Amino acid sequence: MKTVHKYTLNPHGDGRTIELTDDFTFVYASFMTSSKEVWVWVEVNTDPGAARIERRLKIVRSGDALPQDAIHCGSAIDQYHAEAYHVYLLEA
């Protein structure tokens, strides 16, 4: 069985390391105006025996340099400040 987990990211922070099952799928990313955070939803396997991996989520703003070997997972827009935040997945 699978479920969806939500992770919060500071758009101006250093990123966040999370544990995922190896068959994860990114579902959605959104900028939350009230908390000034980017929320990311990820589908993961709920089987306790499923293989797990650590990965790092990093936010890159439009025009900033991308981390090497980064995989794009989604983008979120702050509609009140015309800013885009792009979520990338990195090796932990």
Steps between C-alpha positions, in 0.01 A plus 500: 500500500609860447430834665593865446725686747540877522839665558553869574799693366632845582541672161805688631655211698763238428255226412379197687605135516210254489460123494305357206415155375693418185178502292394854599318739265476877535138610488483877546682810627334821619601827664300558818448875536397488866816321618739616222605139441505263207301183563586188303281188483667166426338160443682226693456130572356419847648149513731491808738273306529734200853615421567855620741764376606841630475793262534874535240748378639838399318809377651707220349832398469599135832628367712328769755231415372143512671240719700244303313173429175645636164359391210746462198394710263793464462876517298729724401863441463780755228688314528811718873554445541357147758249622539140383655229716623183329537183708793272419595158632863428587695209642506533881 
